[in-house]
Amino acid sequence: MHLIYVAVLVGCLLVTLPLEIVLRVRVYARWRRWLAAVLPVAICFVCWDLYAISRHQWWYDGRQILGWRLAGRLPIEELLFFLVVPTCAILGFEAVRAVTGWRAGDER
């Protein structure tokens, strides 16, 4: 049961990986662009979680995580969540663009 959080994250990546390979959306190939999209949000949410943990308003069930914690008692899975879920969303967005030919920001 302690691998459930990691299993969900791996599942998310596995389900969206074909979008990168089959549709060639190049999210992973454009890593600087990915980093610019994901990193600011991840930093905000990590800070938010760290604050909530420090105030005892937020906690993680030790039976569902690996037990590896970063500074401030943040589970490694939570950091990975803030990287994996937005990555999957970007892959989905880019897949829609690839299939439809839609240019992001082109509202015509």
CNS distance restraints for C-alpha pairs under 8 A (distance, minus, plus):
assign (resid   1 and name CA) (resid  63 and name CA) 6.36 0.50 0.50
assign (resid   1 and name CA) (resid  64 and name CA) 5.61 0.50 0.50
assign (resid   2 and name CA) (resid  62 and name CA) 7.32 0.50 0.50
assign (resid   2 and name CA) (resid  63 and name CA) 4.87 0.50 0.50
assign (resid   2 and name CA) (resid  64 and name CA) 3.80 0.50 0.50
assign (resid   2 and name CA) (resid  65 and name CA) 4.86 0.50 0.50
assign (resid   2 and name CA) (resid  66 and name CA) 5.90 0.50 0.50
assign (resid   3 and name CA) (resid   7 and name CA) 5.87 0.50 0.50
assign (resid   3 and name CA) (resid  64 and name CA) 5.96 0.50 0.50
assign (resid   3 and name CA) (resid  65 and name CA) 5.94 0.50 0.50
assign (resid   3 and name CA) (resid  66 and name CA) 6.39 0.50 0.50
assign (resid   4 and name CA) (resid   8 and name CA) 6.22 0.50 0.50
assign (resid   4 and name CA) (resid  64 and name CA) 5.63 0.50 0.50
assign (resid   4 and name CA) (resid  65 and name CA) 7.05 0.50 0.50
assign (resid   5 and name CA) (resid   9 and name CA) 6.48 0.50 0.50
assign (resid   5 and name CA) (resid  64 and name CA) 6.22 0.50 0.50
assign (resid   5 and name CA) (resid  65 and name CA) 6.10 0.50 0.50
assign (resid   5 and name CA) (resid  77 and name CA) 6.64 0.50 0.50
assign (resid   6 and name CA) (resid  10 and name CA) 6.11 0.50 0.50
assign (resid   6 and name CA) (resid  65 and name CA) 7.42 0.50 0.50
assign (resid   6 and name CA) (resid  77 and name CA) 6.33 0.50 0.50
assign (resid   7 and name CA) (resid  11 and name CA) 5.95 0.50 0.50
assign (resid   8 and name CA) (resid  12 and name CA) 6.19 0.50 0.50
assign (resid   9 and name CA) (resid  13 and name CA) 6.41 0.50 0.50
assign (resid   9 and name CA) (resid  80 and name CA) 7.69 0.50 0.50
assign (resid   9 and name CA) (resid  81 and name CA) 6.73 0.50 0.50
assign (resid   9 and name CA) (resid  84 and name CA) 6.56 0.50 0.50
assign (resid   9 and name CA) (resid  85 and name CA) 7.65 0.50 0.50
assign (resid  10 and name CA) (resid  14 and name CA) 6.09 0.50 0.50
assign (resid  11 and name CA) (resid  15 and name CA) 6.03 0.50 0.50
assign (resid  12 and name CA) (resid  16 and name CA) 6.36 0.50 0.50
assign (resid  12 and name CA) (resid  84 and name CA) 7.52 0.50 0.50
assign (resid  12 and name CA) (resid  85 and name CA) 7.40 0.50 0.50
assign (resid  12 and name CA) (resid  88 and name CA) 6.82 0.50 0.50
assign (resid  13 and name CA) (resid  17 and name CA) 5.84 0.50 0.50
assign (resid  13 and name CA) (resid  84 and name CA) 6.99 0.50 0.50
assign (resid  13 and name CA) (resid  88 and name CA) 6.62 0.50 0.50
assign (resid  14 and name CA) (resid  18 and name CA) 7.61 0.50 0.50
assign (resid  16 and name CA) (resid  20 and name CA) 7.30 0.50 0.50
assign (resid  16 and name CA) (resid  88 and name CA) 6.10 0.50 0.50
assign (resid  16 and name CA) (resid  91 and name CA) 6.68 0.50 0.50
assign (resid  16 and name CA) (resid  92 and name CA) 7.26 0.50 0.50
assign (resid  17 and name CA) (resid  21 and name CA) 6.53 0.50 0.50
assign (resid  18 and name CA) (resid  22 and name CA) 5.42 0.50 0.50
assign (resid  18 and name CA) (resid  23 and name CA) 7.40 0.50 0.50
assign (resid  19 and name CA) (resid  23 and name CA) 5.21 0.50 0.50
assign (resid  19 and name CA) (resid  24 and name CA) 6.73 0.50 0.50
assign (resid  19 and name CA) (resid  25 and name CA) 6.65 0.50 0.50
assign (resid  19 and name CA) (resid  91 and name CA) 6.55 0.50 0.50
assign (resid  19 and name CA) (resid  92 and name CA) 7.37 0.50 0.50
assign (resid  19 and name CA) (resid  95 and name CA) 6.13 0.50 0.50
assign (resid  20 and name CA) (resid  24 and name CA) 4.89 0.50 0.50
assign (resid  20 and name CA) (resid  25 and name CA) 5.13 0.50 0.50
assign (resid  20 and name CA) (resid  26 and name CA) 5.94 0.50 0.50
assign (resid  20 and name CA) (resid  27 and name CA) 6.79 0.50 0.50
assign (resid  20 and name CA) (resid  28 and name CA) 7.55 0.50 0.50
assign (resid  20 and name CA) (resid  91 and name CA) 6.99 0.50 0.50
assign (resid  21 and name CA) (resid  25 and name CA) 7.61 0.50 0.50
assign (resid  23 and name CA) (resid  95 and name CA) 6.61 0.50 0.50
assign (resid  23 and name CA) (resid  98 and name CA) 6.83 0.50 0.50
assign (resid  23 and name CA) (resid  99 and name CA) 7.87 0.50 0.50
assign (resid  25 and name CA) (resid  91 and name CA) 7.10 0.50 0.50
assign (resid  25 and name CA) (resid  94 and name CA) 5.79 0.50 0.50
assign (resid  25 and name CA) (resid  95 and name CA) 6.17 0.50 0.50
assign (resid  25 and name CA) (resid  98 and name CA) 6.75 0.50 0.50
assign (resid  26 and name CA) (resid  30 and name CA) 6.13 0.50 0.50
assign (resid  27 and name CA) (resid  31 and name CA) 6.80 0.50 0.50
assign (resid  27 and name CA) (resid  34 and name CA) 6.56 0.50 0.50
assign (resid  27 and name CA) (resid  90 and name CA) 7.41 0.50 0.50
assign (resid  27 and name CA) (resid  91 and name CA) 6.40 0.50 0.50
assign (resid  27 and name CA) (resid  94 and name CA) 7.72 0.50 0.50
assign (resid  28 and name CA) (resid  34 and name CA) 7.28 0.50 0.50
assign (resid  30 and name CA) (resid  34 and name CA) 6.34 0.50 0.50
assign (resid  31 and name CA) (resid  35 and name CA) 5.94 0.50 0.50
assign (resid  32 and name CA) (resid  36 and name CA) 6.18 0.50 0.50
assign (resid  33 and name CA) (resid  37 and name CA) 6.33 0.50 0.50
assign (resid  34 and name CA) (resid  38 and name CA) 6.06 0.50 0.50
assign (resid  34 and name CA) (resid  87 and name CA) 7.59 0.50 0.50
assign (resid  35 and name CA) (resid  39 and name CA) 5.37 0.50 0.50
assign (resid  36 and name CA) (resid  40 and name CA) 7.02 0.50 0.50
assign (resid  37 and name CA) (resid  41 and name CA) 7.54 0.50 0.50
assign (resid  38 and name CA) (resid  42 and name CA) 6.07 0.50 0.50
assign (resid  38 and name CA) (resid  82 and name CA) 7.90 0.50 0.50
assign (resid  38 and name CA) (resid  83 and name CA) 6.54 0.50 0.50
assign (resid  38 and name CA) (resid  86 and name CA) 6.46 0.50 0.50
assign (resid  38 and name CA) (resid  87 and name CA) 7.34 0.50 0.50
assign (resid  39 and name CA) (resid  43 and name CA) 6.06 0.50 0.50
assign (resid  39 and name CA) (resid  83 and name CA) 7.76 0.50 0.50
assign (resid  40 and name CA) (resid  44 and name CA) 6.38 0.50 0.50
assign (resid  41 and name CA) (resid  45 and name CA) 6.26 0.50 0.50
assign (resid  41 and name CA) (resid  82 and name CA) 7.78 0.50 0.50
assign (resid  42 and name CA) (resid  46 and name CA) 5.96 0.50 0.50
assign (resid  42 and name CA) (resid  79 and name CA) 7.53 0.50 0.50
assign (resid  42 and name CA) (resid  82 and name CA) 5.17 0.50 0.50
assign (resid  42 and name CA) (resid  83 and name CA) 6.64 0.50 0.50
assign (resid  43 and name CA) (resid  47 and name CA) 6.15 0.50 0.50
assign (resid  44 and name CA) (resid  48 and name CA) 6.17 0.50 0.50
assign (resid  45 and name CA) (resid  49 and name CA) 6.03 0.50 0.50
assign (resid  45 and name CA) (resid  82 and name CA) 7.33 0.50 0.50
assign (resid  46 and name CA) (resid  50 and name CA) 6.04 0.50 0.50
assign (resid  46 and name CA) (resid  79 and name CA) 6.83 0.50 0.50
assign (resid  46 and name CA) (resid  82 and name CA) 7.83 0.50 0.50
assign (resid  47 and name CA) (resid  51 and name CA) 6.13 0.50 0.50
assign (resid  48 and name CA) (resid  52 and name CA) 6.22 0.50 0.50
assign (resid  49 and name CA) (resid  53 and name CA) 5.99 0.50 0.50
assign (resid  49 and name CA) (resid  58 and name CA) 7.27 0.50 0.50
assign (resid  49 and name CA) (resid  74 and name CA) 7.46 0.50 0.50
assign (resid  50 and name CA) (resid  54 and name CA) 6.09 0.50 0.50
assign (resid  50 and name CA) (resid  72 and name CA) 5.96 0.50 0.50
assign (resid  50 and name CA) (resid  73 and name CA) 7.58 0.50 0.50
assign (resid  50 and name CA) (resid  74 and name CA) 6.56 0.50 0.50
assign (resid  51 and name CA) (resid  55 and name CA) 6.29 0.50 0.50
assign (resid  52 and name CA) (resid  56 and name CA) 6.17 0.50 0.50
assign (resid  52 and name CA) (resid  57 and name CA) 5.04 0.50 0.50
assign (resid  52 and name CA) (resid  58 and name CA) 5.20 0.50 0.50
assign (resid  53 and name CA) (resid  57 and name CA) 5.92 0.50 0.50
assign (resid  53 and name CA) (resid  58 and name CA) 4.87 0.50 0.50
assign (resid  53 and name CA) (resid  59 and name CA) 6.16 0.50 0.50
assign (resid  53 and name CA) (resid  72 and name CA) 7.56 0.50 0.50
assign (resid  53 and name CA) (resid  73 and name CA) 7.41 0.50 0.50
assign (resid  53 and name CA) (resid  74 and name CA) 7.74 0.50 0.50
assign (resid  54 and name CA) (resid  72 and name CA) 7.30 0.50 0.50
assign (resid  60 and name CA) (resid  64 and name CA) 7.90 0.50 0.50
assign (resid  60 and name CA) (resid  65 and name CA) 7.62 0.50 0.50
assign (resid  60 and name CA) (resid  75 and name CA) 7.75 0.50 0.50
assign (resid  61 and name CA) (resid  65 and name CA) 6.86 0.50 0.50
assign (resid  62 and name CA) (resid  66 and name CA) 7.56 0.50 0.50
assign (resid  62 and name CA) (resid  67 and name CA) 6.52 0.50 0.50
assign (resid  65 and name CA) (resid  75 and name CA) 7.33 0.50 0.50
assign (resid  65 and name CA) (resid  77 and name CA) 7.03 0.50 0.50
assign (resid  66 and name CA) (resid  75 and name CA) 7.87 0.50 0.50
assign (resid  66 and name CA) (resid  76 and name CA) 7.98 0.50 0.50
assign (resid  66 and name CA) (resid  77 and name CA) 7.78 0.50 0.50
assign (resid  67 and name CA) (resid  75 and name CA) 6.72 0.50 0.50
assign (resid  68 and name CA) (resid  75 and name CA) 5.82 0.50 0.50
assign (resid  68 and name CA) (resid  76 and name CA) 5.84 0.50 0.50
assign (resid  69 and name CA) (resid  73 and name CA) 5.20 0.50 0.50
assign (resid  69 and name CA) (resid  74 and name CA) 5.16 0.50 0.50
assign (resid  69 and name CA) (resid  75 and name CA) 4.22 0.50 0.50
assign (resid  69 and name CA) (resid  76 and name CA) 5.52 0.50 0.50
assign (resid  70 and name CA) (resid  74 and name CA) 5.08 0.50 0.50
assign (resid  70 and name CA) (resid  75 and name CA) 6.10 0.50 0.50
assign (resid  70 and name CA) (resid  76 and name CA) 6.31 0.50 0.50
assign (resid  74 and name CA) (resid  78 and name CA) 6.79 0.50 0.50
assign (resid  74 and name CA) (resid  79 and name CA) 7.57 0.50 0.50
assign (resid  75 and name CA) (resid  79 and name CA) 7.01 0.50 0.50
assign (resid  76 and name CA) (resid  80 and name CA) 6.28 0.50 0.50
assign (resid  77 and name CA) (resid  81 and name CA) 5.98 0.50 0.50
assign (resid  78 and name CA) (resid  82 and name CA) 6.49 0.50 0.50
assign (resid  79 and name CA) (resid  83 and name CA) 6.68 0.50 0.50
assign (resid  80 and name CA) (resid  84 and name CA) 5.82 0.50 0.50
assign (resid  81 and name CA) (resid  85 and name CA) 5.78 0.50 0.50
assign (resid  82 and name CA) (resid  86 and name CA) 6.70 0.50 0.50
assign (resid  83 and name CA) (resid  87 and name CA) 6.22 0.50 0.50
assign (resid  84 and name CA) (resid  88 and name CA) 6.20 0.50 0.50
assign (resid  85 and name CA) (resid  89 and name CA) 6.26 0.50 0.50
assign (resid  86 and name CA) (resid  90 and name CA) 6.10 0.50 0.50
assign (resid  87 and name CA) (resid  91 and name CA) 6.15 0.50 0.50
assign (resid  88 and name CA) (resid  92 and name CA) 6.16 0.50 0.50
assign (resid  89 and name CA) (resid  93 and name CA) 6.13 0.50 0.50
assign (resid  90 and name CA) (resid  94 and name CA) 6.03 0.50 0.50
assign (resid  91 and name CA) (resid  95 and name CA) 6.01 0.50 0.50
assign (resid  92 and name CA) (resid  96 and name CA) 6.32 0.50 0.50
assign (resid  93 and name CA) (resid  97 and name CA) 6.39 0.50 0.50
assign (resid  94 and name CA) (resid  98 and name CA) 6.06 0.50 0.50
assign (resid  95 and name CA) (resid  99 and name CA) 6.16 0.50 0.50
assign (resid  96 and name CA) (resid 100 and name CA) 5.96 0.50 0.50
assign (resid  96 and name CA) (resid 101 and name CA) 7.93 0.50 0.50
assign (resid  96 and name CA) (resid 102 and name CA) 7.63 0.50 0.50
assign (resid  97 and name CA) (resid 101 and name CA) 5.29 0.50 0.50
assign (resid  97 and name CA) (resid 102 and name CA) 4.84 0.50 0.50
assign (resid  97 and name CA) (resid 103 and name CA) 6.50 0.50 0.50
assign (resid  97 and name CA) (resid 104 and name CA) 7.43 0.50 0.50
assign (resid  98 and name CA) (resid 102 and name CA) 7.31 0.50 0.50
assign (resid 102 and name CA) (resid 106 and name CA) 7.50 0.50 0.50
